[in-house]
Amino acid sequence: MLFLLFELDGERYALDAREIAHVLPLAPVRAFPGTPAYIAGVIDYEGAPVPVVDLSMLALGRPARALMSTRLVLVHDHGGDAGSCAPPRRLALLLECATRTQSIAPERFAEGGIATPEARWLGPVARDENAFVQWVKVAQLLDARVRALLFPDPPSWQSLPAQAADVPKAGGAP
């Protein structure tokens, strides 16, 4: 199975290549106030806004560094349910040192022996000739609350507050 490798403070992590739509160079991210600190903002991809999760901020509490190897990795978000009938939404991950791929047999991964309830997205680990690599589960990155912030249904801009609906239109009665 093919994985895209990246690093968090020198430790190696892996994303299943089947979950990746595109790997993009680092580009400006428009901040989006009112979201958790690890939501870096949005990027424009093919004319549509795509939310960006800064994995360094999520995991380490510091923003990703603008390195030559920092990438925006577009992944498929299936709403936490890969078996869902709903079409996947795009989500961009801001990743440092994301320039290599590696084939690792899935059966080489094993539970690390440490529960991570605050980081459900951290999956099993595998050992290779260099050290451990930990599988990051894209479907577990966002909890329901954050997914609702990033992908509101219906979109928040389509919802009018009750007061706005009661305001008379210009030149006419309500």
C-alpha positions in Angstrom: 0.0 0.0 0.0 1.4 3.4 -0.9 1.6 6.2 1.7 2.7 9.9 1.6 5.1 10.5 4.4 5.4 13.7 6.3 6.9 14.8 9.6 5.9 16.4 12.9 8.9 17.6 14.8 11.1 14.9 13.2 8.7 12.0 13.8 7.3 10.3 10.6 3.7 9.9 9.8 1.9 8.5 6.8 -1.3 9.2 4.8 -2.9 6.5 2.7 -2.4 7.6 -0.9 -5.9 6.4 -1.8 -7.3 9.2 0.4 -5.3 11.9 -1.4 -6.8 13.9 -4.3 -3.9 16.2 -4.9 -0.6 17.4 -3.5 -0.1 21.1 -4.0 2.8 23.4 -3.2 2.4 25.8 -0.3 0.2 28.7 -1.2 -1.4 31.6 0.7 -4.2 30.5 3.1 -6.9 33.0 4.0 -7.5 33.0 7.7 -11.0 32.3 8.9 -11.7 33.9 12.3 -13.9 32.1 14.8 -12.5 28.6 14.1 -10.2 26.4 16.2 -6.6 27.4 16.0 -5.6 24.4 13.9 -8.1 25.5 11.2 -5.6 27.6 9.2 -8.3 29.0 6.9 -9.3 28.4 3.3 -7.5 28.1 0.0 -9.0 28.6 -3.5 -8.9 25.3 -5.4 -10.4 25.2 -8.9 -12.6 28.2 -8.0 -14.0 26.8 -4.7 -12.9 27.4 -1.1 -11.4 24.4 0.6 -10.8 24.4 4.4 -7.2 23.9 5.6 -6.2 22.0 8.7 -2.7 22.7 10.0 -1.6 19.3 11.3 1.3 20.9 13.1 -1.0 23.2 15.1 -3.4 20.3 15.8 -0.7 17.9 17.0 2.0 20.2 18.4 0.3 23.5 19.2 2.4 25.4 16.7 1.8 26.5 13.1 3.4 24.6 10.3 6.6 26.2 9.1 6.9 27.5 5.6 9.6 25.1 4.4 10.5 24.1 0.9 8.9 20.7 1.8 5.7 22.0 3.2 2.7 21.0 1.1 -1.1 21.5 1.0 -2.5 18.0 0.6 -6.1 17.7 -0.6 -7.8 14.8 0.9 -11.3 13.3 0.6 -13.4 13.9 3.7 -16.3 11.4 3.9 -17.9 13.0 6.9 -16.3 10.5 9.3 -17.9 7.6 7.5 -16.0 6.2 4.5 -19.0 4.0 3.6 -21.3 7.0 3.4 -23.3 7.6 0.2 -22.7 11.4 0.4 -20.0 12.6 -2.0 -16.7 13.3 -0.2 -15.8 16.9 0.5 -12.4 18.4 -0.1 -10.2 19.2 2.9 -6.6 20.5 2.7 -4.0 19.4 5.2 -1.0 21.6 5.8 1.9 19.2 6.2 5.7 19.7 6.7 8.3 17.5 5.0 5.6 15.9 2.7 7.8 15.0 -0.3 8.2 11.2 -0.2 6.1 8.2 -0.7 6.7 4.7 0.7 5.1 1.3 0.2 4.2 -0.3 3.5 2.1 -3.5 3.8 -1.0 -2.8 5.9 -0.3 -5.9 8.0 3.0 -4.4 9.1 1.1 -1.8 11.2 0.2 -2.6 14.8 -1.3 -0.8 17.7 1.2 1.4 19.4 0.1 0.4 22.9 -0.9 3.9 23.9 -4.5 5.1 23.7 -4.9 8.6 22.2 -8.5 9.6 22.8 -7.6 13.3 22.2 -6.0 12.4 18.9 -8.2 9.7 17.4 -6.7 10.3 14.1 -3.4 8.7 15.1 -3.5 5.1 13.9 -1.2 2.1 14.2 2.6 2.2 13.8 5.0 0.3 11.6 8.7 -0.1 11.9 11.0 0.1 8.9 14.8 0.4 8.5 14.7 4.0 9.8 12.3 4.1 12.7 8.6 4.1 13.4 6.0 5.6 11.0 2.5 6.2 12.3 -0.6 6.0 10.1 -2.8 9.1 10.2 -6.5 8.3 9.6 -8.1 11.1 7.6 -11.6 10.0 8.5 -10.8 10.6 12.2 -9.2 14.1 11.9 -12.4 16.1 12.4 -14.9 15.5 15.1 -18.6 16.2 14.4 -18.4 19.7 15.9 -15.5 20.8 13.7 -17.0 19.1 10.7 -20.2 21.1 11.2 -18.1 24.3 11.4 -16.3 23.6 8.1 -19.2 22.0 6.2 -22.4 23.5 7.6 -25.6 22.0 6.2 -27.3 24.1 5.0 -24.4 26.6 4.4 -24.4 29.3 7.1 -24.5 32.1 4.5 -27.8 30.8 3.2 -29.5 31.0 6.6 -31.0 34.4 7.3 -31.5 35.4 10.9 -35.2 35.8 11.8 -34.8 39.6 12.2 -33.4 40.0 8.7 -36.4 38.1 7.2 -38.8 40.6 8.9 -37.1 43.7 7.4 -39.3 45.3 4.7 -37.8 45.4 1.2 -37.0 48.8 -0.3 -39.9 50.4 -2.0 -42.5 48.0 -0.8 -44.4 46.5 2.1 -43.1 43.4 4.0 
